[in-house]
Amino acid sequence: MTRPEVPAVVSPAEVPAVEVRGLQVKLDGVPILAGIDLTVRSGEWVTVIGPNGAGKSTLLRAVGGLLPAPDAVRLFGTPLRDLRRRERARVVATVAQSPVVPPGMAVLDYVLLGRNPYIPPLGRESATDLAVVHELLDRLDLGGFHGRELATLSGGERQRVFLARALAQGATLLLLDEPTSALDIGHQQEVLELVDQLRRTEGLTVVATMHDLSIAGEYADRMVLLANGRIAATGTPDQVLTEDLLSHHYRAHVTVIPGPHGPLVLPTRPSHP
Ligand SMILES: Nc1ncnc2c1ncn2[C@@H]1O[C@H](COP(=O)(O)OP(=O)(O)OP(=O)(O)O)[C@@H](O)[C@H]1O
C-alpha cells in the first residue's frame, strides 16, 4: 500500500510504541481508571478485554490523546503532551466505538478526512492522498461505495469505512475500539487479517478492545484484562483466557478449549438441577 512519509517523532523499534505509567482518569469527578501501567512494543498487537464498563474505551481514548491525561502517556518515546494535534494524527489513529458521522457526507470524502494531517492548510488532497484512499476502499471491500452517503450504509459497511479512514491516516499506532462488532464473520476475518498484514509488512502497532474473546486471542500477541478500572491480568492469550479469570471477572460460565491459533472461549449455559 502507498504509505506517507514516516513521522519525525517515530523512534527506532526498541523504543516502546506506548508507555503508560500510573495513569489515572476521572470523568466528571468519577474515578474510571487507576494505577494503569502498560508498555506496548513497536509492532506488537495488544488486545484489552474486560466486562462492560471496565474502562477499555477510556484507556484507548487516553492513549490516543482524546482525554486530558497526557502526562502518564508516551508514544514512541515522546510525551503525548508534546505532540501537536497534526503531529499526533500522523502517529496515532483511533477507530472509536461510535464515531460521529458528519451529516450528508459521502464515503470517499469521509475517508479522505484521514489524509488531513498530510494536506497543507487551505490546500487540496494530492494524487497520493487519493491513491491511498482508493486502495484502502478496495481492500476493505468498499469499492462500490465511494459516492454513497455514510448514513445510508449498513452498520458493518460503516464500520469498515471508519477503519478505512483511520488507516488512511498512515499512523504507526492503531487504536481499535471494538472494530469488528458489527461485522459478519467473513468481513471480521478480512478486516483483522488486513490489519495484521499491515502490522507484519509495515510495522504497525495495534491496541484493540474486543468482546469476542476467541477472536481476540487469535490475533493478539498479548492481552490485558481490565476490571473496575484496573489491570487484573496481563500476559499471552493462553495466560489470560482461562476459565478461572474469565468466570471471575465476567461472572460468566465459560469453557476454554485449545484452538489452532489460541484458546477458544465458549460461553456455556449454566446447568440447572
Ligand atoms: N462522563 C462520565 N461520568 C461518569 N462516568 C463515566 C463518564 N464517561 C464514562 N463513564 C463510566 O466509565 C466507565 C468506563 O467506561 P468505558 O466506556 O471506558 O468502558 P468499557 O470497558 O469500554 O465498556 P464497554 O465494554 O461497555 O464498551 C463506565 O462505567 C462508564 O459509565
The ligand as a MOL file (V3000), in Angstrom:
LIG
                    3D

  0  0  0     0  0            999 V3000
M  V30 BEGIN CTAB
M  V30 COUNTS 31 33 0 0 0
M  V30 BEGIN ATOM
M  V30 1 N -18.5610 11.3850 31.9090 0
M  V30 2 C -18.6480 10.3180 32.6940 0
M  V30 3 N -19.0110 10.4180 34.0030 0
M  V30 4 C -19.0860 9.3430 34.8050 0
M  V30 5 N -18.8090 8.0820 34.3940 0
M  V30 6 C -18.4450 7.9210 33.1070 0
M  V30 7 C -18.3500 9.0190 32.1970 0
M  V30 8 N -17.9740 8.5310 30.9960 0
M  V30 9 C -17.8420 7.1830 31.1530 0
M  V30 10 N -18.1290 6.8280 32.4090 0
M  V30 11 C -18.1110 5.4670 33.0010 0
M  V30 12 O -16.7990 4.9590 32.8750 0
M  V30 13 C -16.8470 3.5430 32.8760 0
M  V30 14 C -15.8950 3.0220 31.8240 0
M  V30 15 O -16.4410 3.3000 30.5460 0
M  V30 16 P -15.7580 2.7120 29.2360 0
M  V30 17 O -16.5680 3.1800 28.0640 0
M  V30 18 O -14.3200 3.0310 29.2520 0
M  V30 19 O -15.9630 1.1560 29.4820 0
M  V30 20 P -15.7100 -0.0750 28.5110 0
M  V30 21 O -14.8680 -1.0610 29.2580 0
M  V30 22 O -15.2010 0.3760 27.1980 0
M  V30 23 O -17.1740 -0.6630 28.3980 0
M  V30 24 P -17.9810 -1.4080 27.2020 0
M  V30 25 O -17.4530 -2.8150 27.1460 0
M  V30 26 O -19.3730 -1.3840 27.6910 0
M  V30 27 O -17.7750 -0.6500 25.9260 0
M  V30 28 C -18.3150 3.1600 32.6600 0
M  V30 29 O -18.8480 2.6970 33.8710 0
M  V30 30 C -18.9680 4.4670 32.2310 0
M  V30 31 O -20.3240 4.5370 32.6430 0
M  V30 END ATOM
M  V30 BEGIN BOND
M  V30 1 1 1 2
M  V30 2 1 2 3
M  V30 3 2 2 7
M  V30 4 2 3 4
M  V30 5 1 4 5
M  V30 6 2 5 6
M  V30 7 1 6 7
M  V30 8 1 6 10
M  V30 9 1 7 8
M  V30 10 2 8 9
M  V30 11 1 9 10
M  V30 12 1 10 11
M  V30 13 1 11 12
M  V30 14 1 11 30
M  V30 15 1 12 13
M  V30 16 1 13 14
M  V30 17 1 13 28
M  V30 18 1 14 15
M  V30 19 1 15 16
M  V30 20 2 16 17
M  V30 21 1 16 18
M  V30 22 1 16 19
M  V30 23 1 19 20
M  V30 24 2 20 21
M  V30 25 1 20 22
M  V30 26 1 20 23
M  V30 27 1 23 24
M  V30 28 2 24 25
M  V30 29 1 24 26
M  V30 30 1 24 27
M  V30 31 1 28 29
M  V30 32 1 28 30
M  V30 33 1 30 31
M  V30 END BOND
M  V30 END CTAB
M  END
